[in-house]
C-alpha cells in the first residue's frame, strides 16, 4: 500500500492503537539474546491520554518507536488507525501522528516559523503562503506570538522550544500525538505552564495522546490511564487510582515512595487552590 493509505478514526472510546502479542528480542555481545517484551498487549483508546511507565530497560522507548513505525518488532502486531506502522511512514505520516521529542529536536538552521511549517512544506500539500498561515496559527495556539516567529532555536528558552516543537507536531492536525518526556529539562514554573497547555490542546482538539514520562506531576495532571511496563509486558493499564492499588514492587517504589507521595500532595493542593486569573503563561 502507498504512503497515502487511507485511515478511519474509530469512535470515541474505541481503540486507536492496538498492540497484540508483541515480542522483542535483541542479540547481546556474548552471543545471547535479551528479551525486552514477551507477549505484550496494549490498546490505546481514542480521546485518552495514556502514559507509559516502567523501570530502566523495560522498553518504553522501544514500544513508542514501534508504534510510530521507526522500528519493527521481532514478532506480534501493531495497528495504528487501522494501519500497520510501516504504512504510517512517508509524506502523509505527519497528518496521522505528531511526535514531540524529548529535547524538541528543532532544526537549528531554521527559524521558529520554518520549523513549524516544515511538515506542510515537505508534503507540498498546500502552497507556501498557506503553509505559512497555518504555521502562524499553530504558533498562536501554543501561546507564542508573531514576534517569536523569526527567532532562531538558539534564542529560545527551554519552555519556548517545547512549545515550538508541539506546534510543529500539530502542524498537519494529526489525531494522535506521541510525547517523549514532554517536561524534561524544564523548571517547575515552565513545566506547570506546559502541562496546562498540553491539557488545553488535547481537550480542544480531541487528541489521543501516548506519553512516556518519569515526572509524576505531569503524569498525575494529564493521564486518563497509566500503562505499567514490567516483567516484559503491560502488567496493568488503568486509571491512576487502580494502578496505585495494584500490588507490584515497581508500582510501590515508583508511585508510593517519598517522591510519589510528594507529587500527589502537590496535586491535591493545586486542585484545592482557586483557579488563576488570566491566560496560560508563556514557558520560561
N, C-alpha and C positions, 0 to 999 in steps of 0.2 A: 504494500500500500504506500502511497505517496506521503510526503511531508504534510500535505494538507488534508490528511484523513479527517473525516467529519467526526464530531463528538456531540453527544446529547447530555445535557445536565440532568442528573436524577432529581426526583422530587426532594424537597427539604426533608432531612432526617433519614434519607436513604444513602447507601454507600457511594462515595465519590472516588474512593481508593479502596481496593481490595487486594490484600496480600495473603496468599494461601500456601501453606506448607513450604515456606521459604527456607532454603539451606544455603549456607555459605561456608566453604572450606578453603583455606589458604595454605600453600606449602610453607614449611618452615625451613630455616637454614640447615638443619640436621637431617633433612630428608623426610621429616614427619609432616603431619597435617594438623593445622589449627582449625578447629570447628568453632565458628563465631555464632552462627544461627543454625538451629536444627528443628524444623517443623514449626516455624514462626507463622502465626496467623494474626492479621490485623485488618480491621475495617475502619475507615475514616468517614464520618457521616457529613453530608452536605450541610454547611452552615455552622459547624462547630469549630472550636479551637482545641485541637488535640496536641498535648505536649508529650514528647518522648523523653524519658529519663532513664538512667541506668549508670552503673559504675563504669570505670575506665575499662576499655576493651570489650564492652558488650555490643558494640557495633551500631551505635546510634547514627553516626555519620554514614556508615556503610548503607544502612537501611534508607536514609534520606537520599543518598546518591542513586540507589537502585530504583526508588520511587520515581525520580525525575529522569531516569534512563541514562545517567552518566556511567554507571557500571551495570554489569549483568550478574545475576545470582548464579550459584552453582546449580541449583535446581529450584523448583517451585514456580509460582506465577505471581505476577504483579499486574494489576489493571488500574489505570488511572483515567477517569472519564470514559470508561468502557474500552480504552485502548491499551495495547502493550506499550511500555515505556519507550521502546525504540521508535514508535510512531509519534511520540511527542517531540522528537528531535527535528531540527531543520528550521526553515523560515517561519513556520507558524507556531513554534513552541511557546514563544512569549505571550501569545494570545490565550494559552491554556494554563500555564503555570508560571507564576512570578517567583523569583528567588532572591531573598535578601541574605547576602553572605555576611559572615561574622565581622569582618573588617570593612564592609561596604563595597570593596572591590571596584571603586571608581577608576576610570581611566585618567591618569594624571595629566595627559596632554589635552584633554577635552574640558571645556567649561561645564558648569553645572547644567545648563540647558542642553548642551550637546550630549552629556551623559544620559540625561533623562530621555532625550529624543532618539537615542541610539537604536532601541528595538524597532521603532517606527521607520527609521531610515534604512536599517538593514533589510527589512522586509520589502521596502519600496511600495507598501500598500497604499500610501497616501502621498500627495505632493509635499514638497519640502515645507511650504508655508503652513499647510495643515498640521504637519508633524510638529512644527514649532509652536503652533497654537495649542495643540494637545499637550505638549510638554509643559507649557506655561500653566495650563490648567492643573496639571498634576503637581507642579511646583507650589501653587497656592493651596492645593488640597492638603499638602503635608506641612503647612504652616510657614512656608517661606514666601518671599515677595520678589517682585521684578528686579529689585536691586541686587538680589543674590544670583540672578540668572547667569551673569557673565563672570562670576568668580571662578577661580580655579580650585580644584580639590585641596591644594596645599594651603589655601586661605581659609578653609572651613574648620570650625570646631568639631569635636567628635560627635556631638549631637546633630549638627547640621549634615555631616557625612551620612549618618544613619537615615536622615530624612530624605536626602537626595537619592540614596540607594533604594529607599522604599518607593519614592516617586518613579524611579526607573523600573522597578519590579512591577509597578501597576500601570505602566505606560500603555499597554495594549488591553487593559481591563480584563485580566485573566480571572477566572472564578476561583482559582486555587493559589494560595500563597504559602511558600515554604520559608521558614525563619530559622537561621542557624545562629544561636546565641545572640538574639537581637539587641540586648542591652549590655553586652560585654564591652568593657573599657569605658563605660560612661560613669560619671559621678552620680551620686544619688538623685540630685535635682534633675539632671538631664535624663536619667533613667526613668524617673517618675513621669516626666513630660512625654517621653517617647512611648511609654506604656499606655498613657492616656490617648495619645494619637493613634496607636495601633488599635485600641479598643473602639475608638470612634470610626476609623476607616473600616474595620471589619464589620461593624454594625451597619454603617451607612451603605456599604457596597454589597453586603450579604456574602462576604468572602468565607470560604473554608480555609482554615489555617492549620498547617502542621508545623510545630515548633520544637526545636531542641534547645533546652536551656538548663543551666545549673543555678540560675538566680531564682530563689524561692519566692521573692517578692513578685517577680514577673509571672512566675507560674501560678501563684495564688490569685493574682489580679486578672489573668486572661483566660485561664484554662476552663473549657467546658468539661473535658475529660483528660485524664493522665494515663498514658500507657507506660508501664514499667518493664524495662528490658532486664531480665536476669535468667540465669540457667538456660541461656541460648534461645530464649523465646520471650514472648509477651506473657508475663505471669498474671497481669490484671490490666484492664483498660476500663476505667470507670471515673465518675466524678470524684473530686478530692476527698470528701468525707469517707467514701467507700474504700479508697486507696489507703487512707490513714488507718482504717480498721482492719486492713488485710495483714495477716501475720507473716512477716518475712524479714530476715535480718537487714537487707538493704533498705527496705522501707522504714524500719525502725531507726536506722542510722541516718538516713537522708532527711526524713521528714520530722522525726520525733526527737532528734538530738537538740542540742542547745541552739544551733543555727536555725533549725526549723521552728522551734518554739518562739524564737525572737521574731522571725518573719511573720508568723501567724498573729503574734501580739500586735505587731505594727499594722498588719492588715485590719485587725479589729478596730484599732484606734483610728485609722483613716476612714473606715466606713462609718464610724460613730461621729466623726467630725463634720461640721457644717460644710456644705458644698462651696467651693471658692467662687468668687465673683469674677466675671470676665472670661476671655477665651483661653485656649490652651497655649502655654508659653512656648517660645522657641527653645530648641535644645541649645545648651551652652557649648 
